[in-house]
Amino acid sequence: MHGYQLMDELNKRGFLQQDRLEAGGVYTILRRMEHRGLITSVWEEQESGPDRRIYTITIEGAEILKEGIETMLSRKTLLDDLATYHRDHFQSKQTEANKK
């Protein structure tokens, strides 16, 4: 996809809202990813309007993305377990103490 499409997708997911990530930062990240061989880009000529750069993830980039997602899911599971433990062992006791 091209940069504007990517930023639109990031915006839909809340990444460009609340000063989390600026549009200029997205292009900096894309250049770094391309330099590391994680994505490639080519210029696409447009009949009307300016040409645009199209980004494609490489095999190495897809593998790193998969590993990153697996790591995040593993950490999410750990955090969910910790939150459940806290709720079951501490919040319920606080609620009982407040009732007395």
Backbone as JSON Lines, residues from 0, in Angstrom:
{"i":0,"aa":"M","n":[0.84,-1.18,0.0],"ca":[0.0,0.0,0.0],"c":[0.88,1.24,0.0]}
{"i":1,"aa":"H","n":[0.31,2.33,-0.33],"ca":[1.09,3.57,-0.32],"c":[0.98,4.23,1.05]}
{"i":2,"aa":"G","n":[1.82,5.22,1.28],"ca":[1.93,5.84,2.6],"c":[0.63,6.39,3.14]}
{"i":3,"aa":"Y","n":[-0.17,7.03,2.29],"ca":[-1.44,7.58,2.76],"c":[-2.38,6.47,3.22]}
{"i":4,"aa":"Q","n":[-2.42,5.37,2.46],"ca":[-3.26,4.23,2.86],"c":[-2.8,3.69,4.21]}
{"i":5,"aa":"L","n":[-1.5,3.57,4.38],"ca":[-0.95,3.06,5.62],"c":[-1.33,3.97,6.79]}
{"i":6,"aa":"M","n":[-1.18,5.28,6.6],"ca":[-1.55,6.21,7.66],"c":[-3.05,6.16,7.95]}
{"i":7,"aa":"D","n":[-3.87,5.95,6.93],"ca":[-5.31,5.82,7.14],"c":[-5.61,4.59,7.99]}
{"i":8,"aa":"E","n":[-4.94,3.48,7.71],"ca":[-5.13,2.26,8.5],"c":[-4.67,2.47,9.94]}
{"i":9,"aa":"L","n":[-3.53,3.13,10.12],"ca":[-3.04,3.41,11.46],"c":[-4.01,4.32,12.21]}
{"i":10,"aa":"N","n":[-4.55,5.29,11.51],"ca":[-5.51,6.21,12.12],"c":[-6.78,5.48,12.57]}
{"i":11,"aa":"K","n":[-7.28,4.56,11.73],"ca":[-8.47,3.77,12.08],"c":[-8.24,2.97,13.36]}
{"i":12,"aa":"R","n":[-7.0,2.57,13.59],"ca":[-6.67,1.76,14.77],"c":[-6.2,2.62,15.96]}
{"i":13,"aa":"G","n":[-6.24,3.94,15.79],"ca":[-5.94,4.84,16.89],"c":[-4.47,5.2,17.07]}
{"i":14,"aa":"F","n":[-3.6,4.81,16.16],"ca":[-2.18,5.07,16.33],"c":[-1.78,6.5,15.99]}
{"i":15,"aa":"L","n":[-2.54,7.18,15.16],"ca":[-2.19,8.54,14.8],"c":[-2.99,9.55,15.61]}
{"i":16,"aa":"Q","n":[-3.83,9.06,16.49],"ca":[-4.63,9.93,17.34],"c":[-3.9,10.17,18.65]}
{"i":17,"aa":"Q","n":[-4.27,11.21,19.34],"ca":[-3.74,11.5,20.67],"c":[-2.22,11.64,20.67]}
{"i":18,"aa":"D","n":[-1.67,12.2,19.6],"ca":[-0.22,12.46,19.51],"c":[0.64,11.22,19.72]}
{"i":19,"aa":"R","n":[0.14,10.06,19.38],"ca":[0.92,8.84,19.55],"c":[1.99,8.7,18.47]}
{"i":20,"aa":"L","n":[1.62,9.0,17.23],"ca":[2.53,8.85,16.11],"c":[2.17,9.89,15.06]}
{"i":21,"aa":"E","n":[3.13,10.7,14.67],"ca":[2.88,11.73,13.67],"c":[3.14,11.17,12.28]}
{"i":22,"aa":"A","n":[2.49,11.78,11.3],"ca":[2.64,11.32,9.91],"c":[4.1,11.31,9.48]}
{"i":23,"aa":"G","n":[4.86,12.34,9.82],"ca":[6.28,12.37,9.45],"c":[7.04,11.22,10.07]}
{"i":24,"aa":"G","n":[6.64,10.81,11.25],"ca":[7.28,9.68,11.91],"c":[7.03,8.38,11.18]}
{"i":25,"aa":"V","n":[5.85,8.27,10.56],"ca":[5.54,7.05,9.8],"c":[6.52,6.9,8.65]}
{"i":26,"aa":"Y","n":[6.78,7.98,7.92],"ca":[7.7,7.89,6.78],"c":[9.13,7.63,7.24]}
{"i":27,"aa":"T","n":[9.52,8.16,8.38],"ca":[10.85,7.87,8.93],"c":[10.97,6.38,9.24]}
{"i":28,"aa":"I","n":[9.95,5.83,9.86],"ca":[9.94,4.41,10.19],"c":[9.98,3.57,8.92]}
{"i":29,"aa":"L","n":[9.22,3.97,7.91],"ca":[9.22,3.22,6.65],"c":[10.6,3.23,6.0]}
{"i":30,"aa":"R","n":[11.27,4.38,6.01],"ca":[12.63,4.45,5.44],"c":[13.58,3.53,6.2]}
{"i":31,"aa":"R","n":[13.49,3.53,7.53],"ca":[14.35,2.66,8.34],"c":[14.06,1.19,8.05]}
{"i":32,"aa":"M","n":[12.77,0.86,7.93],"ca":[12.41,-0.53,7.64],"c":[12.93,-0.95,6.27]}
{"i":33,"aa":"E","n":[12.87,-0.05,5.31],"ca":[13.38,-0.36,3.98],"c":[14.89,-0.53,4.01]}
{"i":34,"aa":"H","n":[15.56,0.33,4.75],"ca":[17.02,0.23,4.87],"c":[17.42,-1.12,5.48]}
{"i":35,"aa":"R","n":[16.62,-1.64,6.41],"ca":[16.91,-2.94,7.06],"c":[16.42,-4.13,6.24]}
{"i":36,"aa":"G","n":[15.78,-3.89,5.09],"ca":[15.33,-4.98,4.24],"c":[14.01,-5.59,4.67]}
{"i":37,"aa":"L","n":[13.24,-4.88,5.49],"ca":[11.96,-5.4,5.98],"c":[10.81,-5.08,5.03]}
{"i":38,"aa":"I","n":[10.98,-4.03,4.24],"ca":[10.0,-3.66,3.22],"c":[10.76,-3.2,1.99]}
{"i":39,"aa":"T","n":[10.05,-3.17,0.87],"ca":[10.59,-2.57,-0.35],"c":[9.6,-1.5,-0.8]}
{"i":40,"aa":"S","n":[10.05,-0.62,-1.66],"ca":[9.14,0.4,-2.19],"c":[9.47,0.67,-3.65]}
{"i":41,"aa":"V","n":[8.44,1.02,-4.39],"ca":[8.58,1.43,-5.79],"c":[7.65,2.61,-6.01]}
{"i":42,"aa":"W","n":[8.04,3.46,-6.96],"ca":[7.18,4.58,-7.31],"c":[6.13,4.12,-8.31]}
{"i":43,"aa":"E","n":[4.89,4.47,-8.06],"ca":[3.78,4.15,-8.95],"c":[3.35,5.44,-9.64]}
{"i":44,"aa":"E","n":[3.39,5.42,-10.96],"ca":[2.99,6.61,-11.71],"c":[1.47,6.71,-11.73]}
{"i":45,"aa":"Q","n":[0.98,7.93,-11.57],"ca":[-0.45,8.2,-11.57],"c":[-0.81,9.0,-12.81]}
{"i":46,"aa":"E","n":[-1.94,8.66,-13.44],"ca":[-2.39,9.44,-14.59],"c":[-2.82,10.83,-14.16]}
{"i":47,"aa":"S","n":[-3.45,10.91,-13.01],"ca":[-3.82,12.23,-12.49],"c":[-3.32,12.3,-11.06]}
{"i":48,"aa":"G","n":[-2.72,13.38,-10.7],"ca":[-2.18,13.53,-9.37],"c":[-0.72,13.11,-9.3]}
{"i":49,"aa":"P","n":[-0.12,13.32,-8.15],"ca":[1.3,13.0,-8.0],"c":[1.55,11.49,-7.94]}
{"i":50,"aa":"D","n":[2.74,11.11,-8.38],"ca":[3.14,9.71,-8.25],"c":[3.21,9.37,-6.76]}
{"i":51,"aa":"R","n":[3.1,8.1,-6.44],"ca":[3.17,7.7,-5.04],"c":[4.01,6.45,-4.88]}
{"i":52,"aa":"R","n":[4.61,6.36,-3.71],"ca":[5.48,5.24,-3.39],"c":[4.62,4.12,-2.79]}
{"i":53,"aa":"I","n":[4.79,2.91,-3.31],"ca":[4.05,1.75,-2.84],"c":[5.01,0.88,-2.02]}
{"i":54,"aa":"Y","n":[4.59,0.53,-0.81],"ca":[5.42,-0.27,0.1],"c":[4.91,-1.7,0.14]}
{"i":55,"aa":"T","n":[5.87,-2.63,0.15],"ca":[5.56,-4.06,0.22],"c":[6.45,-4.7,1.25]}
{"i":56,"aa":"I","n":[5.87,-5.54,2.1],"ca":[6.66,-6.22,3.12],"c":[7.47,-7.34,2.46]}
{"i":57,"aa":"T","n":[8.69,-7.53,2.92],"ca":[9.55,-8.61,2.4],"c":[9.29,-9.88,3.21]}
{"i":58,"aa":"I","n":[9.85,-10.98,2.76],"ca":[9.73,-12.24,3.5],"c":[10.33,-12.08,4.89]}
{"i":59,"aa":"E","n":[11.51,-11.46,4.97],"ca":[12.13,-11.22,6.28],"c":[11.26,-10.31,7.15]}
{"i":60,"aa":"G","n":[10.68,-9.29,6.55],"ca":[9.8,-8.39,7.29],"c":[8.57,-9.12,7.82]}
{"i":61,"aa":"A","n":[8.02,-10.01,7.01],"ca":[6.84,-10.78,7.44],"c":[7.2,-11.72,8.6]}
{"i":62,"aa":"E","n":[8.4,-12.31,8.53],"ca":[8.84,-13.19,9.62],"c":[9.03,-12.41,10.92]}
{"i":63,"aa":"I","n":[9.64,-11.25,10.83],"ca":[9.84,-10.42,12.02],"c":[8.5,-9.93,12.56]}
{"i":64,"aa":"L","n":[7.58,-9.57,11.67],"ca":[6.25,-9.16,12.1],"c":[5.55,-10.3,12.85]}
{"i":65,"aa":"K","n":[5.64,-11.5,12.3],"ca":[5.01,-12.67,12.94],"c":[5.61,-12.9,14.33]}
{"i":66,"aa":"E","n":[6.93,-12.83,14.44],"ca":[7.59,-13.01,15.73],"c":[7.16,-11.92,16.72]}
{"i":67,"aa":"G","n":[7.07,-10.69,16.24],"ca":[6.66,-9.58,17.1],"c":[5.23,-9.76,17.61]}
{"i":68,"aa":"I","n":[4.35,-10.2,16.73],"ca":[2.96,-10.42,17.14],"c":[2.88,-11.55,18.16]}
{"i":69,"aa":"E","n":[3.64,-12.63,17.93],"ca":[3.65,-13.74,18.89],"c":[4.16,-13.28,20.25]}
{"i":70,"aa":"T","n":[5.19,-12.45,20.27],"ca":[5.72,-11.91,21.52],"c":[4.68,-11.05,22.23]}
{"i":71,"aa":"M","n":[4.01,-10.18,21.46],"ca":[2.98,-9.33,22.07],"c":[1.83,-10.15,22.63]}
{"i":72,"aa":"L","n":[1.4,-11.18,21.91],"ca":[0.31,-12.03,22.4],"c":[0.71,-12.78,23.66]}
{"i":73,"aa":"S","n":[1.97,-13.22,23.71],"ca":[2.47,-13.9,24.9],"c":[2.48,-12.94,26.09]}
{"i":74,"aa":"R","n":[2.94,-11.73,25.87],"ca":[2.95,-10.73,26.95],"c":[1.54,-10.34,27.37]}
{"i":75,"aa":"K","n":[0.63,-10.27,26.41],"ca":[-0.76,-9.96,26.73],"c":[-1.34,-11.05,27.62]}
{"i":76,"aa":"T","n":[-1.06,-12.3,27.31],"ca":[-1.55,-13.41,28.13],"c":[-1.02,-13.29,29.55]}
{"i":77,"aa":"L","n":[0.27,-12.98,29.68],"ca":[0.86,-12.81,31.01],"c":[0.18,-11.67,31.76]}
{"i":78,"aa":"L","n":[-0.01,-10.54,31.1],"ca":[-0.65,-9.4,31.75],"c":[-2.1,-9.71,32.11]}
{"i":79,"aa":"D","n":[-2.81,-10.42,31.25],"ca":[-4.18,-10.83,31.58],"c":[-4.2,-11.73,32.81]}
{"i":80,"aa":"D","n":[-3.26,-12.66,32.88],"ca":[-3.17,-13.55,34.04],"c":[-2.87,-12.76,35.32]}
{"i":81,"aa":"L","n":[-1.95,-11.8,35.24],"ca":[-1.63,-10.98,36.4],"c":[-2.83,-10.14,36.84]}
{"i":82,"aa":"A","n":[-3.56,-9.59,35.88],"ca":[-4.74,-8.79,36.21],"c":[-5.81,-9.65,36.86]}
{"i":83,"aa":"T","n":[-6.01,-10.86,36.37],"ca":[-6.98,-11.78,36.96],"c":[-6.57,-12.15,38.38]}
{"i":84,"aa":"Y","n":[-5.3,-12.44,38.58],"ca":[-4.8,-12.77,39.92],"c":[-5.03,-11.6,40.88]}
{"i":85,"aa":"H","n":[-4.71,-10.4,40.43],"ca":[-4.9,-9.21,41.26],"c":[-6.37,-9.03,41.61]}
{"i":86,"aa":"R","n":[-7.22,-9.16,40.61],"ca":[-8.66,-9.0,40.85],"c":[-9.16,-10.05,41.83]}
{"i":87,"aa":"D","n":[-8.75,-11.3,41.63],"ca":[-9.23,-12.41,42.47],"c":[-8.69,-12.36,43.89]}
{"i":88,"aa":"H","n":[-7.46,-11.88,44.07],"ca":[-6.82,-11.95,45.38],"c":[-6.78,-10.62,46.14]}
{"i":89,"aa":"F","n":[-6.88,-9.52,45.45],"ca":[-6.75,-8.23,46.12],"c":[-8.02,-7.39,46.05]}
{"i":90,"aa":"Q","n":[-8.59,-7.28,44.86],"ca":[-9.78,-6.44,44.73],"c":[-10.96,-7.0,45.49]}
{"i":91,"aa":"S","n":[-11.12,-8.32,45.47],"ca":[-12.25,-8.91,46.19],"c":[-12.08,-8.69,47.7]}
{"i":92,"aa":"K","n":[-10.86,-8.73,48.22],"ca":[-10.61,-8.49,49.64],"c":[-10.86,-7.03,49.99]}
{"i":93,"aa":"Q","n":[-10.49,-6.12,49.08],"ca":[-10.74,-4.7,49.32],"c":[-12.23,-4.43,49.36]}
{"i":94,"aa":"T","n":[-12.98,-5.07,48.46],"ca":[-14.43,-4.89,48.42],"c":[-15.05,-5.39,49.71]}
{"i":95,"aa":"E","n":[-14.58,-6.55,50.19],"ca":[-15.09,-7.12,51.45],"c":[-14.76,-6.2,52.63]}
{"i":96,"aa":"A","n":[-13.57,-5.64,52.66],"ca":[-13.17,-4.74,53.74],"c":[-14.0,-3.47,53.73]}
{"i":97,"aa":"N","n":[-14.34,-2.99,52.54],"ca":[-15.15,-1.77,52.43],"c":[-16.59,-1.99,52.89]}
{"i":98,"aa":"K","n":[-17.07,-3.24,52.81],"ca":[-18.43,-3.55,53.24],"c":[-18.55,-3.55,54.76]}
{"i":99,"aa":"K","n":[-17.44,-3.78,55.47],"ca":[-17.48,-3.87,56.93],"c":[-17.57,-2.55,57.6]}
